[in-house]
Every structure is written in C-alpha cells, then in structure tokens.
Amino acid sequence: MRQQYDAFLIGKILHTADTAAEKKPAASSSAIMPQHTPRHAIQPYTAVIRHYCSFCKTPYVPQISPYQTGHCLECASPLHLLQHENLKMARRTMMRINITGMFDFYLYWPGKPFKGVFQDLSPTGIRFLSSMALDTKDIIKIDAPNFQAVAEVTHRQHANGSISVGTRFIAVKFEQLYGNFVSLEA
C-alpha cells in the first residue's frame, strides 16, 4: 500500500508540473519577469561613507572631542560645510571687503599650488585674479594667510591679461572667529 501511495503521489506531482509548464507562456529574452523580488532589492541604497572632504573626497568620521581640528587629515581643508540658504538674497546683502595680497590655491590633491591675487572677500566667497584658466563648477582649495577654504568657481571674466574668478565657499575656516567682517565703533 505504501508503494502504491508513493507512486500515486509522484505521478500527481509530475502531472501538476506538466500542466503548469503548458499554461506558462514561453519566456522571450526581451521580457523576463522575476517571480519574487528579493527584499534587499526593494530598499533604496544607503551610502556607507556619509562624511568626506569636499575637496579631496577623503572619508572621515565626525567626532566631538577637544582634540578635533575640523580639518581633513589628507589635504588639511576645512571640513565643516557652510549652509547656503537664501543664497540669492545673501549675494545682495553681504558686504564685500576689498583686500590685497597673494594666496595659494589647488585644483586637485596632491598637486602643485597656483597663485592668486585677492580682489575682494565676503563671508560667502572670494574674488581673485589668476593666470590659471578655471571653469565654472570647479572645486578648489584655498590656502590664504588668514583663512583656509574649499570653494566652487561661480564665474570668471578676462581682465587685463588675467582672469578674474568669483567663487562661493563650500567650507571655510577663518583664523579669527570674530572681527573679520563686522567692527563696532563708539
């Protein structure tokens, strides 16, 4: 009786598989549809590295400690990003300070520095003269006497054999926290 039952059961399973194969449309190479999508394929990708230097892209772990410097360990760029809310309005209201002097800027890291000459400075960006042709959207690292910054090139103009370059800061760290742009007199 056991052998008859096993033969009946196997026959029924084979018959069900044959009828399912007949009912199933032939799969073409252009339309292959998965039956069951794995659970990990439905969830969106989340990046493993969330914090990295804006200039050289070196990953870092944000830490709150008294020994934190706020600079990239690879290229020494500032790490704390600026918030650019209402940037169009800020362009009209931010005071620009005419300054003179030279500074170094980098197009990539490690690389040789190029020279720039200040034209003016504001809390949101810098304008300078250079002989180096930069493109808009270029990201540069600035090493100046009173601050370090990572900036994006926003515009450029040819002026008297040099190129006037305007940038907006992505990350900046001034030597002095107070007194750079506001002064009070009694």
Secondary structure as GFF3:
##gff-version 3
##sequence-region A 1 186
A	DSSP	alpha_helix	2	23	.	.	.	ID=ss1
A	DSSP	alpha_helix	39	42	.	.	.	ID=ss2
A	DSSP	alpha_helix	87	93	.	.	.	ID=ss3
A	DSSP	beta_strand	97	98	.	.	.	ID=ss4
A	DSSP	beta_strand	102	106	.	.	.	ID=ss5
A	DSSP	beta_strand	114	122	.	.	.	ID=ss6
A	DSSP	beta_strand	125	130	.	.	.	ID=ss7
A	DSSP	beta_strand	139	143	.	.	.	ID=ss8
A	DSSP	beta_strand	147	159	.	.	.	ID=ss9
A	DSSP	beta_strand	162	174	.	.	.	ID=ss10
###
